[in-house]
């Protein structure tokens, strides 16, 4: 079970909010340092985190299944390792 605030999240200016029917709650404010463009880009990236984590999980499951089915796990090992490392880092499993 994930410990982070469930998605989806959205960015408004340089702040990131949880999306829900009651207006959401602020997750993070990224309004420090850098240019306005950089801060907005950082907020967009942070807001995409729950979707990115889900996508990497799907990729990892697919690669594992396909590699095992085709017997060609070595060909996909670098991508699978990178996906698993990203999941571990995002969920605190890499600590």
N, C-alpha and C positions, 0 to 999 in steps of 0.2 A: 504494500500500500504506500502510495506517495505521501510525503509529509508536506509538500508545498501546497500553496493555495490553488485549488482547482481552476483550470481554465474554463472558458476562454478568457484571455486578457486583451485589453485594448490600450493603445497609447493615445493620449491627448496632450499635445505640446510635448513636454519632456517628463510627463508623469505616466505611470502605468497603473491601470485599474482592472480589477476583476469585473467581468461582465456578468450581470445578473439582472433580474427583473426589478430590483429595488435601487438601481443606480450604481451598484458595485461598490467596492471599497478600494482605497488606494493601496497598491502593492509596493511601489517604489517611486521615489522622485529622483530623476537623473539630471537635475538642473545645476550641476556644478562642473566647472571647468570645460574647456573646449569651446568650439564655436556653436552657435544655435543649431546649425545644420548637423553637426556631430552629435549634439545632445538629443535631437529629434531622432536621428538614425539609431542611437543607442537605445532609446525608448522603444522604437519599433522592433528592434532585435530582442529586447527583453520581453516585450509583449508576445512575441512569437514563440517564446520558449516552451510553453506547454504543447503546442502543435508540433514543434520540432522534435521534442522528446517522444511524442506519440509516433511520429513518422520514422524516427530511428529505431524505435521498438519494432514497428511493423517490418522495416527493412531487415533487422537482425533475425526476426522470426522467419521471414521469407528465405533469407540466405541460408539459414540453418536447415530449413526444410528442403530447399532445392539442392543444396550441397549434399545432404544425406541421401536424397532420392537419386541423384545422378552419380553419386560416388566421386564427385569432383570437388570436395571440400577444400583441397589445397589451392585451387584456382581462385576461390573467393575468400580465403582466410584473411588477407590483409583488410578487406572491406569489412568483414564480419568482426575482426578484432577492433577496428576503429569504431564501429557502431556500438559494440559492447563497452568500450572504454568511455564513449560519450554518455551512454546510459549511466554507467557507474559514476561518472563525474557529476552528472545532473541530479542524481539521487543520493549522493553521499556515499555510494558504495566504493568509491575509489580512494577513500581516506584510510 
